[in-house]
Amino acid sequence: MERVRTQARARRRKTTVAALASAALATACSVALDFDALEGDGPGGGVLEAGTGSDAEAVDAKAPDGGSPAADAAVDALADASDDAGTLLYEQRFDGPACNGWSTFQATNGSDPSGRAGAACRVCMNAGVTDFFSGGSPGLGFVPAVGTYRAEAWVRTAPDAGVTSGGRLHLRQAKRDPFTPVASAMTPPEPFSTTWSRLEVVLDVTKAEEDLDVFVTGGAGPNACFLVDDVKLYRVK
């Protein structure tokens, strides 16, 4: 009987993986996966708003540089059931070149060998920036169902770089054309240390709108650079 249950679970997992991968590829081919603006007076403008809480605040930003990555660059659609974590929908470990297609805003990025178990993505602030900079997924490529989602990422100040102040992990749901924020949540701002720390944020999705972004921001500072690694997105319920 236990063998039958195990085989059934394996079949369900294969079916889920195939469905998620198919949806991710189809959306990535048909939708421009731009890491859109949080604020702006042109196309793609908007405001990124905090989730809930007494210290909820808005973060203003502009559209990041760069275009959409190739459909196969950054999205891994996985289904890995776990009673504690939920269903794993997205995972990024940055073992490929150019941070596996992650976009930047007011920053540059590249592979760094100082990852937790291999390479990490190094995000460095552009010269002249006075507010913040960021690196993140240019859209995960699927329409989230109504439910609760949890994102996590490991971050630290890059070796031989200035301290990244006001660092946050963001999880945002938005429509793409025209860019319209639907819901978002972020961690409280905190300086990144010289050792790895884990950030986590939870977002309740109440409308099935495209799609989700996961990204990390850092406050401006002298020679500010941070590393990000092991980014994951789960559907909790």
C-alpha positions as CSV (number, residue, x, y, z in Angstrom):
1,M,0.0,0.0,0.0
2,E,2.8,2.4,0.9
3,R,4.4,1.7,-2.5
4,V,1.1,2.6,-4.2
5,R,0.9,5.9,-2.3
6,T,4.5,6.7,-3.2
7,Q,3.9,6.0,-6.9
8,A,0.8,8.2,-6.8
9,R,2.6,11.1,-5.2
10,A,5.4,10.8,-7.8
11,R,2.8,10.9,-10.7
12,R,1.1,13.9,-9.2
13,R,4.5,15.7,-8.8
14,K,5.5,15.0,-12.4
15,T,2.1,16.3,-13.6
16,T,2.5,19.5,-11.5
17,V,6.0,20.1,-12.8
18,A,5.0,19.6,-16.4
19,A,2.0,22.0,-16.0
20,L,4.0,24.7,-14.3
21,A,6.9,24.5,-16.7
22,S,4.5,24.6,-19.7
23,A,2.7,27.7,-18.2
24,A,5.9,29.4,-17.5
25,L,7.3,28.9,-21.0
26,A,4.1,29.9,-22.7
27,T,3.8,33.1,-20.7
28,A,7.5,34.0,-21.1
29,C,7.1,33.7,-24.9
30,S,4.0,35.8,-25.1
31,V,4.5,38.5,-22.4
32,A,7.3,41.0,-22.2
33,L,8.9,40.1,-18.8
34,D,10.1,43.5,-17.9
35,F,11.1,44.4,-14.4
36,D,8.7,47.4,-14.6
37,A,8.6,50.8,-13.0
38,L,7.4,51.4,-9.5
39,E,7.1,55.1,-10.2
40,G,7.2,57.1,-13.4
41,D,5.4,59.5,-15.7
42,G,5.7,57.4,-18.8
43,P,4.5,53.9,-19.8
44,G,5.0,51.4,-17.0
45,G,4.8,53.9,-14.2
46,G,3.3,53.1,-10.8
47,V,4.0,53.0,-7.1
48,L,5.2,50.0,-5.1
49,E,3.3,49.9,-1.8
50,A,4.1,48.1,1.3
51,G,1.8,45.3,2.5
52,T,0.2,46.0,5.8
53,G,1.3,47.1,9.3
54,S,1.9,50.3,11.2
55,D,5.2,51.0,9.4
56,A,3.8,50.4,5.9
57,E,5.4,52.8,3.5
58,A,5.7,53.4,-0.2
59,V,9.0,52.9,-2.2
60,D,9.4,55.1,-5.3
61,A,11.4,53.8,-8.2
62,K,11.8,54.0,-11.9
63,A,11.9,51.4,-14.6
64,P,15.2,49.3,-14.6
65,D,17.6,49.2,-17.4
66,G,17.6,46.4,-20.0
67,G,15.1,44.4,-21.9
68,S,13.4,41.0,-21.4
69,P,15.6,37.9,-21.1
70,A,15.2,34.9,-23.3
71,A,12.4,32.6,-22.2
72,D,14.7,29.9,-20.9
73,A,17.0,32.3,-19.0
74,A,15.7,32.5,-15.5
75,V,12.6,30.6,-14.7
76,D,12.7,27.1,-13.1
77,A,9.2,25.8,-12.6
78,L,9.3,23.2,-9.9
79,A,6.8,21.4,-7.6
80,D,8.3,20.1,-4.4
81,A,5.6,19.4,-1.8
82,S,6.5,20.1,1.8
83,D,4.2,20.3,4.8
84,D,6.3,23.1,6.3
85,A,7.4,25.2,3.3
86,G,4.5,24.8,0.9
87,T,4.8,24.1,-2.8
88,L,8.0,25.3,-4.4
89,L,7.2,27.3,-7.6
90,Y,10.4,29.1,-8.4
91,E,14.1,28.7,-7.4
92,Q,17.2,30.6,-8.5
93,R,20.7,29.7,-7.5
94,F,22.7,31.9,-10.0
95,D,25.0,29.2,-11.3
96,G,24.7,30.6,-14.8
97,P,26.3,33.7,-16.4
98,A,24.9,37.2,-16.0
99,C,22.9,36.3,-12.9
100,N,20.7,33.9,-14.9
101,G,18.7,36.8,-16.5
102,W,18.0,38.9,-13.4
103,S,17.3,42.5,-14.1
104,T,18.7,45.6,-12.3
105,F,17.6,49.1,-11.5
106,Q,20.2,51.8,-11.0
107,A,22.8,49.0,-10.7
108,T,24.9,46.5,-12.5
109,N,25.1,42.8,-11.8
110,G,27.3,39.8,-12.4
111,S,28.3,36.4,-11.1
112,D,30.3,36.3,-7.9
113,P,32.1,33.1,-6.6
114,S,31.3,34.0,-3.0
115,G,27.9,32.2,-3.0
116,R,26.6,30.0,-0.3
117,A,27.3,26.9,-2.3
118,G,28.7,28.1,-5.6
119,A,28.1,31.4,-7.4
120,A,25.9,34.2,-6.2
121,C,24.5,37.3,-8.0
122,R,26.5,40.5,-7.2
123,V,24.5,43.7,-7.5
124,C,26.4,47.0,-7.4
125,M,25.0,50.5,-7.3
126,N,25.6,52.8,-10.2
127,A,27.6,56.0,-9.7
128,G,25.5,59.0,-8.7
129,V,22.6,57.1,-7.2
130,T,21.2,58.8,-4.2
131,D,18.2,56.7,-3.2
132,F,18.3,53.0,-3.8
133,F,19.3,50.2,-6.3
134,S,17.9,46.8,-7.0
135,G,18.2,43.4,-8.7
136,G,15.4,40.9,-9.3
137,S,13.4,38.6,-11.4
138,P,11.9,40.1,-14.6
139,G,8.6,38.4,-14.0
140,L,8.3,34.8,-13.0
141,G,6.2,33.9,-16.1
142,F,3.0,32.6,-14.7
143,V,-0.3,33.9,-13.4
144,P,-0.6,33.2,-9.7
145,A,-3.7,31.6,-8.4
146,V,-5.5,33.1,-5.4
147,G,-3.6,32.1,-2.3
148,T,-0.7,32.9,0.0
149,Y,2.8,33.1,-1.3
150,R,6.1,33.2,0.5
151,A,9.4,34.4,-0.9
152,E,12.8,33.9,0.6
153,A,16.4,35.0,-0.3
154,W,19.8,34.9,1.3
155,V,21.7,38.2,1.2
156,R,24.9,39.8,2.4
157,T,27.1,42.8,1.7
158,A,29.5,41.9,-1.1
159,P,33.2,41.3,-0.1
160,D,35.4,44.4,-0.4
161,A,32.3,46.6,-0.8
162,G,30.6,49.2,1.3
163,V,27.8,48.3,3.6
164,T,24.4,48.1,1.9
165,S,21.9,50.0,4.1
166,G,18.2,49.7,4.1
167,G,18.1,46.4,2.3
168,R,14.7,44.7,1.6
169,L,13.3,41.7,0.0
170,H,10.1,42.4,-2.1
171,L,7.4,40.2,-3.5
172,R,5.1,42.0,-5.9
173,Q,2.1,41.1,-8.1
174,A,1.4,43.3,-11.1
175,K,-0.2,43.5,-14.5
176,R,2.3,44.2,-17.3
177,D,0.6,46.1,-20.1
178,P,0.1,48.8,-18.9
179,F,2.0,48.3,-15.7
180,T,-0.4,48.2,-12.8
181,P,0.6,47.1,-9.3
182,V,-1.9,44.7,-7.8
183,A,-0.4,43.8,-4.5
184,S,3.0,43.8,-2.8
185,A,4.9,43.1,0.4
186,M,8.4,43.8,1.6
187,T,10.6,43.2,4.6
188,P,11.6,46.0,6.9
189,P,14.7,47.9,5.9
190,E,17.9,46.7,7.5
191,P,21.6,46.9,6.7
192,F,23.1,43.8,5.1
193,S,25.9,42.3,7.2
194,T,29.2,40.7,6.0
195,T,27.7,37.2,6.6
196,W,24.7,35.5,4.9
197,S,21.3,36.2,6.4
198,R,17.9,34.9,5.2
199,L,15.0,37.3,4.4
200,E,11.4,36.2,4.1
201,V,8.2,38.0,3.0
202,V,4.6,36.8,2.6
203,L,2.0,38.1,0.2
204,D,-1.7,37.3,0.0
205,V,-2.9,37.1,-3.6
206,T,-6.6,37.8,-3.9
207,K,-6.9,38.2,-7.7
208,A,-5.5,35.9,-10.4
209,E,-3.6,38.6,-12.2
210,E,-0.2,38.4,-14.0
211,D,2.4,38.0,-12.6
212,L,4.9,38.0,-9.7
213,D,8.3,39.7,-9.2
214,V,10.8,38.8,-6.5
215,F,13.6,41.4,-6.1
216,V,16.0,42.8,-3.6
217,T,16.7,46.5,-3.0
218,G,19.5,48.2,-1.2
219,G,20.0,51.8,0.0
220,A,22.5,54.1,-1.6
221,G,26.0,54.3,-0.1
222,P,29.7,54.5,-0.9
223,N,30.7,51.5,-3.0
224,A,27.5,49.8,-2.1
225,C,27.2,46.2,-3.4
226,F,25.3,43.2,-2.2
227,L,25.1,39.5,-2.9
228,V,21.9,37.5,-3.3
229,D,21.6,33.7,-3.5
230,D,19.1,30.8,-3.1
231,V,16.0,32.8,-4.0
232,K,12.8,30.7,-3.7
233,L,9.0,31.3,-4.0
234,Y,6.5,29.0,-2.4
235,R,2.7,28.8,-2.5
236,V,1.8,28.3,1.1
237,K,-1.9,27.8,0.8
